[in-house]
Amino acid sequence: MDTTSRHPYGATVTSAHQTVPPEALELLKVHRDSFHGAVPFAVATKHPVPSDTRAWSQILMSLLTGIPGLGRKKGADLADGSDVKAANVWQAIDTPRFNGVLKSGRVGEPGSIACLDGMPFLFLVLWDNEPSGGAERCRVWAVRPRVDAEFRSMCGDWYAKRDTGEIRSHNFQLHPPRNLDANVIRNTCGNLEYPLLFCAVWDGTTYQVRTFNPDVLQTGACRRT
């Protein structure tokens, strides 16, 4: 039975048994091939491996959700106002994390919980490796910032501590479960278990889908741990 529907913000949502768009899996392979193809040159010249993880992740989210980007316009990452944050563990020099998740109040930015009211989804894309065997993996967690009570509570705590000076940084970071089989993402103001939208693992030839649950775009919610 076809259970395809439209969520309130315009993207096509399918039930969890629906397959991942083949273009998404092809993109994962192209990204992996591109990254590893550059490794010998980076090593030989003593430079970091080039990888625009943010752009790859934005394209992936458009393929998985049907929500397009903005082309060459400035603004949100996706056309409906959703945001995409990305981190890549492969050959990383610094500890990969999701940076700048909240608007901090810098010039031109709203500096309060109200910034979440215009963000239908927050997608957190992690490129890492499976703990057993080390196969390349891509995972995506999806948050509904407008309605997710636990996520909003954690963000509210961060803004309150930032306003009192207890937290001095303007960079709201989320620390993902790098190379771990877990869905808990950490922050100074709370560790939450995040709804997993997608997981695919490299098998030596292609990416195999382990999880694809678009239902979280309609019903997903973070849980306090």
C-alpha positions in Angstrom: 0.0 0.0 0.0 1.3 3.4 -0.9 1.6 5.6 2.2 3.4 8.5 0.6 2.2 11.8 2.0 3.1 15.5 2.2 4.4 16.9 5.4 3.4 20.4 6.4 6.6 22.0 5.0 6.4 20.6 1.5 8.7 17.6 1.3 7.5 14.1 0.3 7.4 11.7 3.2 7.2 8.0 2.8 6.7 5.2 5.3 9.7 3.5 6.7 9.4 0.5 4.4 10.0 2.7 1.3 13.4 2.4 -0.3 16.1 5.1 -0.3 16.3 7.0 -3.6 19.1 5.4 -5.7 20.6 8.8 -6.4 21.3 9.2 -2.7 23.3 6.0 -2.6 25.1 7.0 -5.7 26.0 10.3 -4.1 27.4 8.5 -1.1 29.7 6.4 -3.4 30.8 9.5 -5.4 31.6 11.3 -2.1 33.6 8.3 -0.8 35.5 7.8 -4.1 36.3 11.6 -4.3 37.6 11.7 -0.8 39.8 8.6 -1.0 41.0 9.5 -4.5 42.4 12.7 -3.0 44.2 11.0 -0.1 47.4 10.0 -1.9 47.9 13.6 -3.2 47.2 15.1 0.3 49.7 12.7 1.9 52.4 13.3 -0.7 52.1 17.1 -0.4 51.5 17.1 3.4 48.1 18.8 3.3 44.7 17.8 4.8 42.4 15.8 2.5 40.1 18.2 0.8 36.4 17.6 1.6 33.5 20.0 1.5 31.5 17.9 4.0 28.8 20.5 4.4 28.0 20.7 0.7 27.9 16.9 0.2 25.6 16.6 3.2 23.2 19.3 2.0 22.9 17.6 -1.4 22.3 14.3 0.4 19.5 15.7 2.5 17.8 17.1 -0.6 17.9 13.6 -2.2 16.6 11.9 0.9 13.8 14.4 1.7 12.9 16.0 -1.6 13.5 19.5 -0.1 15.7 21.5 -2.6 18.4 23.9 -1.7 18.4 27.7 -2.5 20.7 27.5 -5.5 23.1 30.4 -5.4 21.0 32.4 -2.9 22.0 33.1 0.7 19.9 31.9 3.5 19.0 28.6 5.1 20.5 25.3 3.8 17.2 24.1 2.4 14.4 25.9 0.7 11.9 25.3 3.5 14.2 26.9 6.1 15.7 23.7 7.4 19.3 23.5 8.4 22.0 20.9 7.7 25.0 20.4 10.0 27.8 18.0 9.1 30.9 16.3 10.5 33.4 14.0 9.0 35.6 11.6 11.0 37.7 10.4 8.0 41.3 11.6 8.2 40.2 14.3 10.7 42.8 16.4 12.4 40.5 18.1 15.0 37.7 16.4 16.8 34.7 16.4 14.4 31.5 18.0 15.9 28.4 19.8 14.7 29.3 23.5 15.0 27.1 26.6 15.1 23.8 24.7 15.5 22.1 27.7 17.1 22.0 31.4 16.1 24.3 33.0 18.7 23.2 36.6 18.6 26.1 37.9 16.4 25.4 40.7 14.0 22.4 39.8 11.8 21.4 36.8 13.9 18.6 36.4 16.3 20.0 35.3 19.7 17.2 33.5 21.3 15.2 30.3 21.2 13.0 32.1 18.6 15.5 31.1 15.9 14.1 27.6 16.0 10.6 28.7 15.2 11.5 29.1 11.5 13.4 25.9 11.2 11.2 22.9 10.2 14.1 20.4 10.4 17.6 20.2 11.7 19.6 17.5 10.0 22.8 16.2 11.6 24.9 14.3 9.1 27.9 12.3 10.3 30.4 10.5 8.1 32.3 8.0 10.3 33.3 4.4 10.5 31.7 1.3 12.0 33.3 0.3 15.2 33.7 -3.3 14.0 35.6 -3.6 10.8 36.0 0.2 10.2 33.7 0.3 7.1 32.8 3.9 6.0 29.3 4.9 7.3 26.9 7.8 6.9 24.3 8.5 9.5 21.6 11.2 9.6 19.6 12.3 12.6 16.6 14.5 12.2 15.2 17.0 14.7 11.9 19.0 14.5 13.0 22.1 16.3 9.6 23.8 16.2 7.9 21.1 18.3 10.6 19.0 19.9 10.2 19.7 23.6 13.4 18.2 24.9 15.6 19.7 22.2 14.0 23.2 22.8 14.5 22.8 26.5 18.2 22.0 26.1 18.6 25.0 23.7 16.8 27.2 26.1 19.2 26.2 28.9 22.1 27.1 26.7 20.8 30.5 25.8 20.0 31.2 29.5 23.6 30.3 30.5 25.1 32.2 27.7 23.1 35.3 28.7 24.3 35.1 32.3 27.9 34.6 31.3 28.1 31.0 32.6 28.7 30.0 29.0 31.0 32.4 27.2 31.2 30.8 23.8 28.9 31.8 21.0 29.3 28.4 19.3 26.6 25.9 20.3 28.2 22.5 19.6 26.8 19.1 19.4 29.1 16.1 19.9 28.1 13.1 17.9 28.7 9.4 18.7 31.8 9.1 16.4 32.5 5.5 15.4 30.0 4.2 17.9 26.7 2.4 17.5 24.7 4.9 19.4 22.3 7.8 18.8 23.1 9.9 21.9 24.5 13.4 20.9 26.1 15.4 23.7 26.1 19.0 24.7 27.0 21.0 27.8 23.4 21.5 28.6 22.1 18.0 27.9 22.7 14.7 26.3 19.8 13.6 24.1 19.0 10.5 22.1 18.2 11.8 18.6 15.8 10.2 16.0 17.8 8.3 13.4 16.6 9.0 9.9 19.2 7.2 7.8 22.2 5.0 8.1 24.2 3.4 5.3 27.5 1.4 5.4 30.1 0.8 2.7 30.4 -3.0 1.8 33.4 -2.7 -0.5 31.3 -2.1 -3.6 28.4 0.1 -2.7 26.6 1.5 0.3 24.1 -0.8 2.0 21.1 0.8 3.8 20.8 -0.2 7.4 18.2 2.3 8.4 15.8 4.6 6.5 12.9 5.9 8.6 11.2 8.9 7.1 8.4 8.6 9.8 10.7 10.6 12.1 10.0 13.6 10.0 6.5 13.5 11.2 6.7 11.9 14.7 10.4 11.9 15.7 11.4 13.4 19.1 14.6 13.6 21.1 14.7 11.8 24.5 16.7 12.9 27.5 19.3 10.4 28.6 
